[in-house]
Amino acid sequence: MSYIIAFVRFPESDSDYPANCFRTDLQKGDAVVVRLGDGRLRPAVVEMLQYLNWQCRAVVECKVSEAVETGDGTLTSPPGSPLHVGLATHQALARVLKVGG
């Protein structure tokens, strides 16, 4: 479950699609890589961010600028790419409170 939902647009589409987003550093217009429900990775552009309590099948994997290109020309997230950035999950909040307290 994610409280940040990124509505993304894929290059061949005129519609926006919701994706779980665990990053607080994204904004409208950012190019991202989205992992679809079937496991495929697709480039997309963030059209809108909303705070909703949704469980989407897709998830923002990384920014395109963080992605690496494979031998066949597809984008993939590099090892160690930050899936979670900022206070986007309950676990992240708990870690910050433990360190600060």
C-alpha positions as CSV (number, residue, x, y, z in Angstrom):
1,M,0.0,0.0,0.0
2,S,1.2,3.5,-0.8
3,Y,-0.1,6.9,0.4
4,I,1.6,8.6,-2.5
5,I,0.1,7.8,-5.8
6,A,1.9,8.9,-9.0
7,F,-0.4,9.2,-12.0
8,V,1.9,8.5,-14.9
9,R,1.6,8.6,-18.6
10,F,3.3,6.1,-20.9
11,P,4.7,7.4,-24.3
12,E,2.1,5.6,-26.4
13,S,-0.9,6.6,-24.3
14,D,-3.1,9.7,-23.7
15,S,-4.3,8.4,-20.4
16,D,-2.9,8.6,-16.9
17,Y,-2.3,5.4,-14.8
18,P,-1.9,5.2,-11.1
19,A,1.2,3.7,-9.6
20,N,2.4,3.3,-6.0
21,C,5.2,5.7,-5.2
22,F,7.5,5.5,-2.2
23,R,9.5,8.6,-3.1
24,T,9.0,12.1,-1.9
25,D,11.5,13.6,-4.3
26,L,9.3,13.3,-7.5
27,Q,7.3,16.0,-9.1
28,K,5.1,16.6,-12.1
29,G,7.1,16.1,-15.3
30,D,9.7,13.7,-13.9
31,A,10.7,10.8,-16.2
32,V,10.4,7.6,-14.2
33,V,10.6,3.8,-14.7
34,V,7.4,2.0,-13.7
35,R,7.2,-1.7,-12.8
36,L,3.8,-2.9,-14.1
37,G,1.8,-5.6,-12.4
38,D,3.2,-8.3,-14.7
39,G,6.8,-7.3,-13.8
40,R,7.7,-5.4,-17.0
41,L,9.5,-2.1,-16.6
42,R,8.2,0.8,-18.7
43,P,9.3,4.5,-19.0
44,A,6.7,7.0,-18.1
45,V,6.2,10.7,-17.1
46,V,4.7,11.8,-13.8
47,E,1.6,13.8,-14.6
48,M,0.3,14.3,-11.0
49,L,1.0,13.2,-7.4
50,Q,-1.8,12.6,-4.9
51,Y,-2.0,11.4,-1.3
52,L,-4.4,8.4,-1.4
53,N,-4.6,5.2,0.5
54,W,-4.5,2.9,-2.6
55,Q,-2.9,-0.4,-3.5
56,C,-1.9,-0.1,-7.1
57,R,-0.5,-3.0,-9.2
58,A,2.2,-0.7,-10.7
59,V,5.0,0.9,-8.7
60,V,7.5,3.7,-9.6
61,E,10.8,1.9,-9.6
62,C,13.3,4.8,-10.1
63,K,13.9,7.9,-12.1
64,V,14.9,7.5,-15.7
65,S,18.1,9.3,-14.9
66,E,19.0,6.6,-12.3
67,A,18.1,3.7,-14.7
68,V,20.6,1.8,-16.8
69,E,20.1,0.6,-20.3
70,T,20.5,-3.2,-20.9
71,G,22.0,-4.8,-24.0
72,D,18.7,-4.9,-25.8
73,G,18.0,-1.2,-25.2
74,T,15.5,-1.5,-22.4
75,L,15.7,0.4,-19.1
76,T,16.2,-1.3,-15.8
77,S,16.7,0.0,-12.3
78,P,20.3,-0.3,-11.1
79,P,21.3,-2.3,-8.1
80,G,20.9,-0.1,-5.0
81,S,18.5,2.3,-6.7
82,P,16.5,4.0,-4.0
83,L,12.9,2.7,-4.2
84,H,12.1,4.5,-1.0
85,V,13.1,8.2,-0.6
86,G,11.9,10.4,2.2
87,L,9.1,9.7,4.7
88,A,6.9,7.8,2.3
89,T,6.3,4.7,4.5
90,H,5.5,3.8,8.1
91,Q,8.8,2.0,8.3
92,A,10.7,5.1,7.2
93,L,9.0,7.2,9.8
94,A,9.8,4.6,12.5
95,R,13.5,4.5,11.5
96,V,13.7,8.3,11.7
97,L,12.0,8.4,15.1
98,K,14.4,5.7,16.4
99,V,17.5,7.5,15.2
100,G,16.3,10.9,16.5
101,G,15.1,9.6,19.9
